[in-house]
Amino acid sequence: MKVLPILHIEQFEDANATVEFYSNDLATHLKNNEAIVHKSHKHDFYLCVLFLKGSGTHEIDFSSYPIKEGSLFFLKPGQTHSWNFDSPAEGYIFFHTQSFFELSISDVKVNQLPFYYSYKNPPNLHLSTVELQKTASRFKEINVEYHANVVYKKQKLASLISLVYIDLSRIYTVFDITENTLSSTYLKILSDLERAIEVFYKTEKQAHFYADKLNITTKHLTRVTKSTLGKTTTELIQEHILLEAKRLIVHSGNSLSHVSELLGYEDYAYFSRIFKTKTKMTPLEFKKRYL
């Protein structure tokens, strides 16, 4: 069974085991790490990348997004992604661990940021000319600070990242119709639900199980998911199973019947019917698209 690579911050240039932050200009980053960044992979950190030049596509969890001037992407730990460039890319990239952000910035949790609070939220923005100019200046300042040998580096980086995330959150929430319904309590429940689904989805596929795990009623859990994401708890469970199915079909090298078993479906025919209902193609047809 092939295992999809999970990249760690210490694998990258200028990083070591104690560093929880990384920044670079994008062209240099891609060149220095071309052996690992162009193939499908995951991270165990949060990533933010800004494109000043270049074209192509960015595939994130089997959805494709165009790359062009002003494209900006956010990735949470565990998401699968890959790049496909039609022309050379320029811009800036930074990533950090959850602890770097939350220990450096008081009273703010990284999953409270609108682009990070759920895997279901769009992972991208396209910045206007004015927004791009301001954001690029911030990213450049972060990169200069990261590569400088100065005191209070960590503190300044945390402050700069906070400013970037505030500005980007303002832009992002213009397109987020749930902005006025969110609360820290709902976001905490949603985050706990997503973590529970990641742990138990192979054996537990009913909403009431997750409500019991979170010590709330099934009705209230659905109220949370509908208010934050516009989907029922059952829909979120099914979407996670479908995403894991796609990952296994494309990246694991397992037979389709074994993929079905790994997902908790003993009857492959039943799994295949569910998959086709959701994707409009059979598991085999989906696999052939990525051969």
Salt bridges, closest charged atoms under 4 A:
ASP14 OD2 - HIS147 ND1 3.26
ASP44 OD2 - HIS8 ND1 2.65
ASP61 OD1 - ARG247 NH2 2.73
GLU102 OE1 - LYS109 NZ 3.96
GLU141 OE2 - LYS156 NZ 3.88
GLU145 OE1 - LYS156 NZ 3.80
ASP167 OD2 - LYS134 NZ 3.75
ASP167 OD2 - ARG138 NE 3.62
ASP192 OD2 - LYS188 NZ 2.64
ASP192 OD1 - ARG195 NH2 2.37
GLU194 OE1 - LYS76 NZ 3.81
GLU239 OE1 - LYS120 NZ 3.29
GLU239 OE2 - LYS231 NZ 2.91
GLU244 OE2 - HIS240 NE2 3.65
GLU244 OE2 - ARG247 NH1 2.81
GLU261 OE1 - HIS258 ND1 3.56
